[in-house]
């Protein structure tokens, strides 16, 4: 099964990265790509808010990568794969898949801004014995020399909050409504990474590490529609965990985010 409206060819390439061997609480994100594609079938290709359709967008779906369990090896595979594609749109999988994608993109774009939606800071140095845990992913991304905009973070260690406060390359936004204005000043290419647990668990319960008091899909999409024309070079949606999503609403949200971002950025 391919994502709704995918064509045979296209510079924009969706792929699944079903890696979840470092999820620290509850696994299952490896089924995320399947769940997001399945629920995309329930969407219309036409977005009434953007007045654009996936029908007119040239993009392909390359299926899922076959990934080793060992985190550093999985990451190496994703990195090699992304080097061969133009505009990556990744379906996670756990959040650690973002690091190799940004690493490959940073080699092409000297300056890069990463816009990171999440409940968690993900700025640990290492976690449970690996620096490639999903709890460390934004620390690794930061080390690549990008500017990081973090939106909706509401959970982190004392040390992680210190990093957010003190690192000049991090901008912290408590609420997504501040993002459109901030992006007006961003002149570099941008990569978006959406951890589904950025949303309140009322709207996205199907994820490994839910954290209450997040924003709603309405608030998210309102801000997305208002974003200024930034050059976006890829995005991902991660941490959707179908085994914890019996109603399907988290997968449905993941699919809708993919459609709306595809059309907003490149439609
Ligand atoms: Mn998270």
py3Dmol code that shows the C-alpha trace and the ligand (Angstrom):
import py3Dmol

protein = """\
ATOM      1  CA  UNK A   1       0.000   0.000   0.000  1.00  0.00           C
ATOM      2  CA  UNK A   2       1.198   3.483  -0.883  1.00  0.00           C
ATOM      3  CA  UNK A   3       0.311   6.811   0.643  1.00  0.00           C
ATOM      4  CA  UNK A   4      -2.843   8.313  -0.850  1.00  0.00           C
ATOM      5  CA  UNK A   5      -2.215   9.908  -4.243  1.00  0.00           C
ATOM      6  CA  UNK A   6       1.425   8.793  -4.622  1.00  0.00           C
ATOM      7  CA  UNK A   7       2.727   8.670  -8.197  1.00  0.00           C
ATOM      8  CA  UNK A   8       5.311   6.415  -9.843  1.00  0.00           C
ATOM      9  CA  UNK A   9       7.987   9.109  -9.790  1.00  0.00           C
ATOM     10  CA  UNK A  10       8.760  12.402  -8.089  1.00  0.00           C
ATOM     11  CA  UNK A  11      11.470  14.448  -6.423  1.00  0.00           C
ATOM     12  CA  UNK A  12       9.441  14.299  -3.224  1.00  0.00           C
ATOM     13  CA  UNK A  13       9.809  10.781  -1.806  1.00  0.00           C
ATOM     14  CA  UNK A  14       7.814   9.312   1.057  1.00  0.00           C
ATOM     15  CA  UNK A  15       9.427   6.360   2.810  1.00  0.00           C
ATOM     16  CA  UNK A  16       8.792   4.394   5.978  1.00  0.00           C
ATOM     17  CA  UNK A  17      11.492   3.933   8.614  1.00  0.00           C
ATOM     18  CA  UNK A  18       9.982   1.269  10.903  1.00  0.00           C
ATOM     19  CA  UNK A  19      12.705   1.444  13.546  1.00  0.00           C
ATOM     20  CA  UNK A  20      11.683   1.392  17.226  1.00  0.00           C
ATOM     21  CA  UNK A  21      14.327  -0.546  19.099  1.00  0.00           C
ATOM     22  CA  UNK A  22      15.243   2.319  21.486  1.00  0.00           C
ATOM     23  CA  UNK A  23      11.714   3.366  22.491  1.00  0.00           C
ATOM     24  CA  UNK A  24      12.147   3.619  26.230  1.00  0.00           C
ATOM     25  CA  UNK A  25       8.618   2.979  27.506  1.00  0.00           C
ATOM     26  CA  UNK A  26       6.347   1.272  24.992  1.00  0.00           C
ATOM     27  CA  UNK A  27       7.263   0.085  21.514  1.00  0.00           C
ATOM     28  CA  UNK A  28       5.090  -0.206  18.445  1.00  0.00           C
ATOM     29  CA  UNK A  29       6.176   2.781  16.356  1.00  0.00           C
ATOM     30  CA  UNK A  30       7.565   0.288  13.835  1.00  0.00           C
ATOM     31  CA  UNK A  31       3.950  -0.119  12.698  1.00  0.00           C
ATOM     32  CA  UNK A  32       3.578   3.649  12.231  1.00  0.00           C
ATOM     33  CA  UNK A  33       4.320   3.782   8.484  1.00  0.00           C
ATOM     34  CA  UNK A  34       1.732   1.078   7.794  1.00  0.00           C
ATOM     35  CA  UNK A  35      -0.862   2.804  10.004  1.00  0.00           C
ATOM     36  CA  UNK A  36      -0.313   6.235   8.466  1.00  0.00           C
ATOM     37  CA  UNK A  37      -0.589   4.855   4.926  1.00  0.00           C
ATOM     38  CA  UNK A  38      -3.710   2.858   5.847  1.00  0.00           C
ATOM     39  CA  UNK A  39      -5.479   5.882   7.307  1.00  0.00           C
ATOM     40  CA  UNK A  40      -4.431   8.052   4.370  1.00  0.00           C
ATOM     41  CA  UNK A  41      -6.868   5.944   2.317  1.00  0.00           C
ATOM     42  CA  UNK A  42      -9.702   7.443   4.368  1.00  0.00           C
ATOM     43  CA  UNK A  43      -8.723  11.025   3.453  1.00  0.00           C
ATOM     44  CA  UNK A  44      -9.742  12.994   0.391  1.00  0.00           C
ATOM     45  CA  UNK A  45      -6.880  14.049  -1.871  1.00  0.00           C
ATOM     46  CA  UNK A  46      -8.285  17.584  -1.795  1.00  0.00           C
ATOM     47  CA  UNK A  47      -7.530  19.910   1.103  1.00  0.00           C
ATOM     48  CA  UNK A  48     -10.345  22.436   1.500  1.00  0.00           C
ATOM     49  CA  UNK A  49      -8.179  24.728   3.629  1.00  0.00           C
ATOM     50  CA  UNK A  50      -5.278  24.839   1.191  1.00  0.00           C
ATOM     51  CA  UNK A  51      -7.520  24.540  -1.902  1.00  0.00           C
ATOM     52  CA  UNK A  52      -5.036  22.115  -3.380  1.00  0.00           C
ATOM     53  CA  UNK A  53      -5.110  18.403  -4.180  1.00  0.00           C
ATOM     54  CA  UNK A  54      -2.585  15.585  -3.962  1.00  0.00           C
ATOM     55  CA  UNK A  55      -3.747  14.761  -7.501  1.00  0.00           C
ATOM     56  CA  UNK A  56      -1.669  17.632  -8.825  1.00  0.00           C
ATOM     57  CA  UNK A  57       1.388  16.983  -6.658  1.00  0.00           C
ATOM     58  CA  UNK A  58       4.195  14.918  -8.127  1.00  0.00           C
ATOM     59  CA  UNK A  59       5.426  12.694  -5.276  1.00  0.00           C
ATOM     60  CA  UNK A  60       6.271   9.034  -4.861  1.00  0.00           C
ATOM     61  CA  UNK A  61       6.139   6.479  -2.055  1.00  0.00           C
ATOM     62  CA  UNK A  62       9.192   4.225  -1.920  1.00  0.00           C
ATOM     63  CA  UNK A  63       7.799   1.852   0.707  1.00  0.00           C
ATOM     64  CA  UNK A  64       9.548   0.854   3.931  1.00  0.00           C
ATOM     65  CA  UNK A  65      13.253   0.435   4.600  1.00  0.00           C
ATOM     66  CA  UNK A  66      14.410  -2.865   6.015  1.00  0.00           C
ATOM     67  CA  UNK A  67      16.390  -1.781   9.044  1.00  0.00           C
ATOM     68  CA  UNK A  68      18.797  -3.536  11.419  1.00  0.00           C
ATOM     69  CA  UNK A  69      17.769  -3.618  15.093  1.00  0.00           C
ATOM     70  CA  UNK A  70      21.033  -2.122  16.355  1.00  0.00           C
ATOM     71  CA  UNK A  71      20.421   1.658  16.597  1.00  0.00           C
ATOM     72  CA  UNK A  72      23.724   2.890  15.091  1.00  0.00           C
ATOM     73  CA  UNK A  73      23.330   0.487  12.157  1.00  0.00           C
ATOM     74  CA  UNK A  74      19.701   1.455  11.554  1.00  0.00           C
ATOM     75  CA  UNK A  75      20.744   5.099  11.522  1.00  0.00           C
ATOM     76  CA  UNK A  76      23.562   4.429   9.045  1.00  0.00           C
ATOM     77  CA  UNK A  77      21.104   2.699   6.687  1.00  0.00           C
ATOM     78  CA  UNK A  78      18.667   5.609   6.811  1.00  0.00           C
ATOM     79  CA  UNK A  79      21.501   8.093   6.193  1.00  0.00           C
ATOM     80  CA  UNK A  80      22.731   6.209   3.124  1.00  0.00           C
ATOM     81  CA  UNK A  81      19.194   5.959   1.781  1.00  0.00           C
ATOM     82  CA  UNK A  82      18.381   9.654   2.225  1.00  0.00           C
ATOM     83  CA  UNK A  83      21.595  10.644   0.450  1.00  0.00           C
ATOM     84  CA  UNK A  84      20.050   9.111  -2.681  1.00  0.00           C
ATOM     85  CA  UNK A  85      16.753  11.023  -2.611  1.00  0.00           C
ATOM     86  CA  UNK A  86      15.901  14.648  -3.222  1.00  0.00           C
ATOM     87  CA  UNK A  87      13.152  15.656  -0.821  1.00  0.00           C
ATOM     88  CA  UNK A  88      12.604  13.102   1.970  1.00  0.00           C
ATOM     89  CA  UNK A  89       9.241  12.679   3.698  1.00  0.00           C
ATOM     90  CA  UNK A  90       9.737  10.059   6.385  1.00  0.00           C
ATOM     91  CA  UNK A  91       7.134   8.067   8.267  1.00  0.00           C
ATOM     92  CA  UNK A  92       8.434   6.802  11.624  1.00  0.00           C
ATOM     93  CA  UNK A  93       9.300   4.780  13.436  1.00  0.00           C
ATOM     94  CA  UNK A  94      10.732   6.308  16.558  1.00  0.00           C
ATOM     95  CA  UNK A  95      12.169   9.799  16.634  1.00  0.00           C
ATOM     96  CA  UNK A  96      15.817   8.764  16.294  1.00  0.00           C
ATOM     97  CA  UNK A  97      15.244   8.362  12.542  1.00  0.00           C
ATOM     98  CA  UNK A  98      15.311  12.168  12.243  1.00  0.00           C
ATOM     99  CA  UNK A  99      19.047  12.405  12.959  1.00  0.00           C
ATOM    100  CA  UNK A 100      20.357  10.580   9.851  1.00  0.00           C
ATOM    101  CA  UNK A 101      17.883  12.463   7.637  1.00  0.00           C
ATOM    102  CA  UNK A 102      19.016  15.853   8.928  1.00  0.00           C
ATOM    103  CA  UNK A 103      22.647  14.718   8.679  1.00  0.00           C
ATOM    104  CA  UNK A 104      22.223  13.937   4.966  1.00  0.00           C
ATOM    105  CA  UNK A 105      20.372  17.211   4.347  1.00  0.00           C
ATOM    106  CA  UNK A 106      22.928  19.292   6.248  1.00  0.00           C
ATOM    107  CA  UNK A 107      25.589  18.127   3.796  1.00  0.00           C
ATOM    108  CA  UNK A 108      23.540  19.691   0.993  1.00  0.00           C
ATOM    109  CA  UNK A 109      22.461  22.854   2.794  1.00  0.00           C
ATOM    110  CA  UNK A 110      25.159  24.789   4.574  1.00  0.00           C
ATOM    111  CA  UNK A 111      22.603  26.453   6.802  1.00  0.00           C
ATOM    112  CA  UNK A 112      19.547  24.569   7.948  1.00  0.00           C
ATOM    113  CA  UNK A 113      16.747  25.264  10.419  1.00  0.00           C
ATOM    114  CA  UNK A 114      15.026  22.317  12.084  1.00  0.00           C
ATOM    115  CA  UNK A 115      11.482  22.926  13.340  1.00  0.00           C
ATOM    116  CA  UNK A 116      10.772  20.358  16.026  1.00  0.00           C
ATOM    117  CA  UNK A 117       7.294  19.595  17.410  1.00  0.00           C
ATOM    118  CA  UNK A 118       7.377  17.403  20.497  1.00  0.00           C
ATOM    119  CA  UNK A 119       6.297  16.992  24.105  1.00  0.00           C
ATOM    120  CA  UNK A 120       9.863  16.020  24.983  1.00  0.00           C
ATOM    121  CA  UNK A 121      13.104  17.972  24.668  1.00  0.00           C
ATOM    122  CA  UNK A 122      15.046  14.925  23.390  1.00  0.00           C
ATOM    123  CA  UNK A 123      18.302  16.626  24.423  1.00  0.00           C
ATOM    124  CA  UNK A 124      19.867  13.894  26.550  1.00  0.00           C
ATOM    125  CA  UNK A 125      23.512  13.096  25.906  1.00  0.00           C
ATOM    126  CA  UNK A 126      22.749   9.394  25.983  1.00  0.00           C
ATOM    127  CA  UNK A 127      19.971   7.196  27.283  1.00  0.00           C
ATOM    128  CA  UNK A 128      19.820   3.529  28.318  1.00  0.00           C
ATOM    129  CA  UNK A 129      23.285   2.952  26.937  1.00  0.00           C
ATOM    130  CA  UNK A 130      23.039   4.538  23.504  1.00  0.00           C
ATOM    131  CA  UNK A 131      23.595   8.062  22.140  1.00  0.00           C
ATOM    132  CA  UNK A 132      21.126   7.133  19.361  1.00  0.00           C
ATOM    133  CA  UNK A 133      18.113   6.731  21.637  1.00  0.00           C
ATOM    134  CA  UNK A 134      14.995   8.676  20.666  1.00  0.00           C
ATOM    135  CA  UNK A 135      15.518  10.603  23.913  1.00  0.00           C
ATOM    136  CA  UNK A 136      18.805  12.019  22.506  1.00  0.00           C
ATOM    137  CA  UNK A 137      17.823  12.764  18.936  1.00  0.00           C
ATOM    138  CA  UNK A 138      17.694  16.558  19.110  1.00  0.00           C
ATOM    139  CA  UNK A 139      21.060  16.644  20.913  1.00  0.00           C
ATOM    140  CA  UNK A 140      22.561  14.746  17.970  1.00  0.00           C
ATOM    141  CA  UNK A 141      20.758  17.009  15.478  1.00  0.00           C
ATOM    142  CA  UNK A 142      22.057  20.093  17.271  1.00  0.00           C
ATOM    143  CA  UNK A 143      25.620  18.783  16.983  1.00  0.00           C
ATOM    144  CA  UNK A 144      25.245  18.902  13.194  1.00  0.00           C
ATOM    145  CA  UNK A 145      25.310  22.708  13.444  1.00  0.00           C
ATOM    146  CA  UNK A 146      21.689  23.513  12.699  1.00  0.00           C
ATOM    147  CA  UNK A 147      19.381  26.085  14.220  1.00  0.00           C
ATOM    148  CA  UNK A 148      16.702  24.340  16.251  1.00  0.00           C
ATOM    149  CA  UNK A 149      13.203  25.691  16.873  1.00  0.00           C
ATOM    150  CA  UNK A 150      11.421  23.596  19.499  1.00  0.00           C
ATOM    151  CA  UNK A 151       7.632  23.851  19.711  1.00  0.00           C
ATOM    152  CA  UNK A 152       5.407  22.529  22.490  1.00  0.00           C
ATOM    153  CA  UNK A 153       8.076  20.920  24.677  1.00  0.00           C
ATOM    154  CA  UNK A 154       6.684  20.259  28.165  1.00  0.00           C
ATOM    155  CA  UNK A 155       8.886  17.460  29.479  1.00  0.00           C
ATOM    156  CA  UNK A 156      12.621  17.272  30.088  1.00  0.00           C
ATOM    157  CA  UNK A 157      15.270  16.827  32.743  1.00  0.00           C
ATOM    158  CA  UNK A 158      16.593  19.856  34.603  1.00  0.00           C
ATOM    159  CA  UNK A 159      19.724  19.621  32.468  1.00  0.00           C
ATOM    160  CA  UNK A 160      17.689  19.585  29.234  1.00  0.00           C
ATOM    161  CA  UNK A 161      15.809  22.743  30.278  1.00  0.00           C
ATOM    162  CA  UNK A 162      19.181  24.379  30.984  1.00  0.00           C
ATOM    163  CA  UNK A 163      20.315  23.504  27.461  1.00  0.00           C
ATOM    164  CA  UNK A 164      17.118  24.993  26.002  1.00  0.00           C
ATOM    165  CA  UNK A 165      17.716  28.186  27.989  1.00  0.00           C
ATOM    166  CA  UNK A 166      21.428  28.546  27.335  1.00  0.00           C
ATOM    167  CA  UNK A 167      22.122  27.175  23.856  1.00  0.00           C
ATOM    168  CA  UNK A 168      22.032  30.119  21.417  1.00  0.00           C
ATOM    169  CA  UNK A 169      21.071  27.787  18.557  1.00  0.00           C
ATOM    170  CA  UNK A 170      17.785  26.788  20.208  1.00  0.00           C
ATOM    171  CA  UNK A 171      14.595  28.854  20.072  1.00  0.00           C
ATOM    172  CA  UNK A 172      11.836  27.600  22.336  1.00  0.00           C
ATOM    173  CA  UNK A 173       8.197  28.255  21.528  1.00  0.00           C
ATOM    174  CA  UNK A 174       5.645  27.230  24.097  1.00  0.00           C
ATOM    175  CA  UNK A 175       2.809  27.645  21.598  1.00  0.00           C
ATOM    176  CA  UNK A 176       2.648  26.997  17.875  1.00  0.00           C
ATOM    177  CA  UNK A 177       0.815  30.260  17.204  1.00  0.00           C
ATOM    178  CA  UNK A 178       4.173  32.059  17.589  1.00  0.00           C
ATOM    179  CA  UNK A 179       5.736  30.051  14.760  1.00  0.00           C
ATOM    180  CA  UNK A 180       4.458  31.906  11.654  1.00  0.00           C
ATOM    181  CA  UNK A 181       5.973  35.209  12.807  1.00  0.00           C
ATOM    182  CA  UNK A 182       9.251  33.591  13.832  1.00  0.00           C
ATOM    183  CA  UNK A 183       9.640  31.872  10.469  1.00  0.00           C
ATOM    184  CA  UNK A 184       9.337  35.218   8.674  1.00  0.00           C
ATOM    185  CA  UNK A 185      12.884  35.912   9.824  1.00  0.00           C
ATOM    186  CA  UNK A 186      14.237  32.491   8.838  1.00  0.00           C
ATOM    187  CA  UNK A 187      16.087  32.735   5.534  1.00  0.00           C
ATOM    188  CA  UNK A 188      17.691  29.265   5.547  1.00  0.00           C
ATOM    189  CA  UNK A 189      16.101  26.055   4.215  1.00  0.00           C
ATOM    190  CA  UNK A 190      14.016  24.284   6.851  1.00  0.00           C
ATOM    191  CA  UNK A 191      13.258  20.713   7.878  1.00  0.00           C
ATOM    192  CA  UNK A 192      10.145  19.898   9.935  1.00  0.00           C
ATOM    193  CA  UNK A 193       9.955  16.995  12.385  1.00  0.00           C
ATOM    194  CA  UNK A 194       6.622  16.205  14.033  1.00  0.00           C
ATOM    195  CA  UNK A 195       6.644  13.831  16.997  1.00  0.00           C
ATOM    196  CA  UNK A 196       2.964  12.946  17.333  1.00  0.00           C
ATOM    197  CA  UNK A 197       3.234  13.246  21.139  1.00  0.00           C
ATOM    198  CA  UNK A 198       3.524  17.018  20.653  1.00  0.00           C
ATOM    199  CA  UNK A 199      -0.290  16.876  20.557  1.00  0.00           C
ATOM    200  CA  UNK A 200      -2.316  16.416  23.680  1.00  0.00           C
ATOM    201  CA  UNK A 201      -2.928  12.682  24.253  1.00  0.00           C
ATOM    202  CA  UNK A 202      -6.660  13.415  23.980  1.00  0.00           C
ATOM    203  CA  UNK A 203      -6.031  13.833  20.248  1.00  0.00           C
ATOM    204  CA  UNK A 204      -3.091  11.460  19.800  1.00  0.00           C
ATOM    205  CA  UNK A 205      -3.228   8.679  22.409  1.00  0.00           C
ATOM    206  CA  UNK A 206      -1.501   6.118  20.195  1.00  0.00           C
ATOM    207  CA  UNK A 207       2.109   6.845  21.026  1.00  0.00           C
ATOM    208  CA  UNK A 208       4.785   5.313  23.244  1.00  0.00           C
ATOM    209  CA  UNK A 209       5.303   8.155  25.714  1.00  0.00           C
ATOM    210  CA  UNK A 210       2.143  10.289  26.018  1.00  0.00           C
ATOM    211  CA  UNK A 211       2.416  13.568  27.927  1.00  0.00           C
ATOM    212  CA  UNK A 212      -0.607  15.634  28.889  1.00  0.00           C
ATOM    213  CA  UNK A 213      -1.285  19.359  28.369  1.00  0.00           C
ATOM    214  CA  UNK A 214      -0.312  19.558  24.721  1.00  0.00           C
ATOM    215  CA  UNK A 215      -1.897  21.576  21.930  1.00  0.00           C
ATOM    216  CA  UNK A 216      -4.675  20.429  19.627  1.00  0.00           C
ATOM    217  CA  UNK A 217      -4.694  19.595  15.906  1.00  0.00           C
ATOM    218  CA  UNK A 218      -6.835  22.722  15.330  1.00  0.00           C
ATOM    219  CA  UNK A 219      -4.135  24.950  16.828  1.00  0.00           C
ATOM    220  CA  UNK A 220      -1.412  23.139  14.871  1.00  0.00           C
ATOM    221  CA  UNK A 221      -3.104  23.347  11.474  1.00  0.00           C
ATOM    222  CA  UNK A 222      -4.166  26.982  12.012  1.00  0.00           C
ATOM    223  CA  UNK A 223      -0.502  27.898  12.468  1.00  0.00           C
ATOM    224  CA  UNK A 224       0.629  25.690   9.558  1.00  0.00           C
ATOM    225  CA  UNK A 225      -1.781  27.447   7.173  1.00  0.00           C
ATOM    226  CA  UNK A 226      -0.328  30.810   8.253  1.00  0.00           C
ATOM    227  CA  UNK A 227       3.327  29.873   7.724  1.00  0.00           C
ATOM    228  CA  UNK A 228       5.256  32.233   5.444  1.00  0.00           C
ATOM    229  CA  UNK A 229       6.809  30.796   2.260  1.00  0.00           C
ATOM    230  CA  UNK A 230       9.878  29.044   3.672  1.00  0.00           C
ATOM    231  CA  UNK A 231      12.003  26.709   1.575  1.00  0.00           C
ATOM    232  CA  UNK A 232      11.232  23.320   3.147  1.00  0.00           C
ATOM    233  CA  UNK A 233      13.618  20.499   2.207  1.00  0.00           C
ATOM    234  CA  UNK A 234      11.850  17.617   3.923  1.00  0.00           C
ATOM    235  CA  UNK A 235       9.784  16.545   6.912  1.00  0.00           C
ATOM    236  CA  UNK A 236       8.898  13.562   9.052  1.00  0.00           C
ATOM    237  CA  UNK A 237       6.045  12.355  11.257  1.00  0.00           C
ATOM    238  CA  UNK A 238       7.257  10.016  13.986  1.00  0.00           C
ATOM    239  CA  UNK A 239       6.220   8.030  17.081  1.00  0.00           C
ATOM    240  CA  UNK A 240       2.765   7.001  15.859  1.00  0.00           C
ATOM    241  CA  UNK A 241       2.226   3.634  17.568  1.00  0.00           C
ATOM    242  CA  UNK A 242      -0.751   1.711  16.139  1.00  0.00           C
ATOM    243  CA  UNK A 243      -0.824  -0.956  18.925  1.00  0.00           C
ATOM    244  CA  UNK A 244      -1.798   1.859  21.353  1.00  0.00           C
ATOM    245  CA  UNK A 245      -4.251   3.390  18.919  1.00  0.00           C
ATOM    246  CA  UNK A 246      -7.294   1.097  18.852  1.00  0.00           C
ATOM    247  CA  UNK A 247      -9.630   3.884  17.688  1.00  0.00           C
ATOM    248  CA  UNK A 248      -7.215   4.884  14.921  1.00  0.00           C
ATOM    249  CA  UNK A 249      -7.375   8.628  15.646  1.00  0.00           C
ATOM    250  CA  UNK A 250      -3.613   8.979  16.066  1.00  0.00           C
ATOM    251  CA  UNK A 251      -2.932   7.291  12.738  1.00  0.00           C
ATOM    252  CA  UNK A 252      -5.659   9.425  11.147  1.00  0.00           C
ATOM    253  CA  UNK A 253      -3.966  12.548  12.510  1.00  0.00           C
ATOM    254  CA  UNK A 254      -0.568  11.385  11.252  1.00  0.00           C
ATOM    255  CA  UNK A 255      -1.992  10.862   7.756  1.00  0.00           C
ATOM    256  CA  UNK A 256      -3.676  14.269   7.758  1.00  0.00           C
ATOM    257  CA  UNK A 257      -0.454  15.985   8.802  1.00  0.00           C
ATOM    258  CA  UNK A 258       1.374  14.317   5.912  1.00  0.00           C
ATOM    259  CA  UNK A 259      -1.262  15.420   3.379  1.00  0.00           C
ATOM    260  CA  UNK A 260      -1.458  18.983   4.661  1.00  0.00           C
ATOM    261  CA  UNK A 261       2.322  19.480   4.891  1.00  0.00           C
ATOM    262  CA  UNK A 262       2.858  18.008   1.409  1.00  0.00           C
ATOM    263  CA  UNK A 263       0.329  20.458  -0.028  1.00  0.00           C
ATOM    264  CA  UNK A 264       1.386  23.426   2.110  1.00  0.00           C
ATOM    265  CA  UNK A 265       5.111  23.119   1.340  1.00  0.00           C
ATOM    266  CA  UNK A 266       5.080  21.918  -2.255  1.00  0.00           C
ATOM    267  CA  UNK A 267       1.480  21.994  -3.589  1.00  0.00           C
TER     268      UNK A 267
END
"""
ligand_1 = """\
1
MN
Mn 8.311 12.902 22.164
"""
view = py3Dmol.view(width=600, height=400)
view.addModel(protein, "pdb")
view.setStyle({"model": 0}, {"cartoon": {"style": "trace"}})
view.addModel(ligand_1, "xyz")
view.setStyle({"model": 1}, {"stick": {}})
view.zoomTo()
view.show()
